[in-house]
Every structure is written in structure tokens, then in C-alpha cells.
């Protein structure tokens, strides 16, 4: 018997629009940012390995990672599906005053 506090799992079909929105946002990134996001999330490589692939030090890879994720976050916050799904208003989406 399922407990009242157990989360309801979303089906693959229900998550598809969210996956597509995230993919759309990743595609808006420049080539290096796409590489960083995909390498870290799909391949699950370390920052050390990322740095080696990019030809930079681990601390520099860390900075590049942070910058890539910040740019991805901006795209995500401005995506119409993401805004609706997570009830983001203009202040949260970063679009106010633009």
C-alpha cells in the first residue's frame, strides 16, 4: 500500500515536454558550453577530466562549468514551457526590465 506522502512518479510521456525544453535551451548555448554541459551530465566526467579535454586547469574548468550552467539557467528561466511548468514570473525568469 502506497503511503500518503510518497511522491507520484511522472511518466516518460509526461516528462517529454520538459526534456524537450531543456534540450532546446542546451542547443542555444555556444559550442563550448554545450560540450561542457553534455560532458558533465551525459558522460559524468570529473572537472579534472573536463579540464584535460579542454586543455585548461581544473580550477579554470570549474569556472567554465559555472559560467556554462549560469548561461543555461538564463535560457531555462526564459523558456515559455519552463516558466509555465514551474510558475515562474518575470522577476524569477530574469526578463524584467529587458
C-alpha positions as CSV (number, residue, x, y, z in Angstrom):
1,X,0.0,0.0,0.0
2,X,1.4,3.4,-1.0
3,X,1.9,5.9,1.7
4,X,0.1,9.3,1.5
5,X,3.5,11.1,1.5
6,X,5.2,9.2,-1.3
7,X,5.8,11.3,-4.4
8,X,3.9,10.5,-7.5
9,X,6.3,9.4,-10.3
10,X,5.7,11.2,-13.6
11,X,5.6,9.0,-16.7
12,X,8.1,9.3,-19.5
13,X,5.4,10.8,-21.7
14,X,4.6,13.5,-19.0
15,X,8.3,14.4,-18.8
16,X,8.9,14.6,-22.5
17,X,7.9,18.3,-22.9
18,X,10.3,19.1,-20.1
19,X,13.1,17.1,-21.7
20,X,12.5,18.9,-25.0
21,X,12.5,22.3,-23.3
22,X,15.8,21.5,-21.6
23,X,17.3,20.2,-24.9
24,X,16.1,23.4,-26.7
25,X,17.9,25.5,-24.1
26,X,21.1,23.5,-24.3
27,X,21.0,24.0,-28.1
28,X,21.0,27.7,-27.6
29,X,24.4,27.6,-25.8
30,X,27.6,28.1,-27.7
31,X,29.6,25.0,-28.7
32,X,31.9,25.0,-25.7
33,X,29.1,25.4,-23.2
34,X,27.2,22.6,-24.9
35,X,30.3,20.4,-24.7
36,X,30.7,21.2,-21.0
37,X,27.0,20.5,-20.1
38,X,26.9,17.3,-22.1
39,X,30.2,16.0,-20.9
40,X,29.4,16.6,-17.3
41,X,25.8,15.4,-17.4
42,X,25.8,12.6,-20.0
43,X,29.3,11.3,-19.5
44,X,29.6,12.2,-15.8
45,X,33.2,13.2,-16.2
46,X,35.1,14.9,-13.4
47,X,36.3,18.5,-13.5
48,X,39.8,17.2,-13.8
49,X,38.9,15.2,-16.9
50,X,36.9,18.2,-18.3
51,X,40.0,20.4,-17.9
52,X,42.1,17.9,-19.7
53,X,39.7,17.7,-22.6
54,X,39.5,21.5,-22.8
55,X,43.3,21.9,-22.3
56,X,42.8,24.0,-19.1
57,X,43.5,23.6,-15.4
58,X,40.9,22.1,-13.1
59,X,40.1,25.5,-11.4
60,X,39.6,27.0,-14.9
61,X,37.3,24.1,-15.9
62,X,35.4,24.8,-12.7
63,X,34.9,28.4,-13.7
64,X,33.9,27.4,-17.3
65,X,31.4,24.9,-15.9
66,X,29.9,27.6,-13.6
67,X,29.6,30.0,-16.4
68,X,28.0,27.4,-18.8
69,X,25.5,26.5,-16.2
70,X,24.6,30.1,-15.5
71,X,24.0,30.7,-19.2
72,X,21.9,27.5,-19.3
73,X,19.9,28.7,-16.3
74,X,19.2,32.0,-18.1
75,X,17.8,30.2,-21.1
76,X,15.8,27.8,-18.9
77,X,14.2,30.7,-16.9
78,X,13.2,32.4,-20.1
79,X,11.7,29.3,-21.9
80,X,7.9,29.5,-22.0
81,X,7.4,25.9,-21.1
82,X,9.7,26.1,-18.1
83,X,8.1,29.3,-16.9
84,X,4.6,27.7,-17.1
85,X,5.6,24.4,-15.6
86,X,7.3,26.0,-12.6
87,X,5.1,29.1,-12.3
88,X,8.0,31.5,-12.8
89,X,7.1,35.1,-13.1
90,X,9.1,37.8,-14.9
91,X,11.2,38.6,-11.8
92,X,12.3,34.9,-11.4
93,X,12.8,34.5,-15.2
94,X,15.3,37.3,-15.4
95,X,13.2,39.1,-18.1
96,X,12.0,42.0,-16.0
97,X,13.4,45.3,-17.3
98,X,14.7,43.8,-20.5
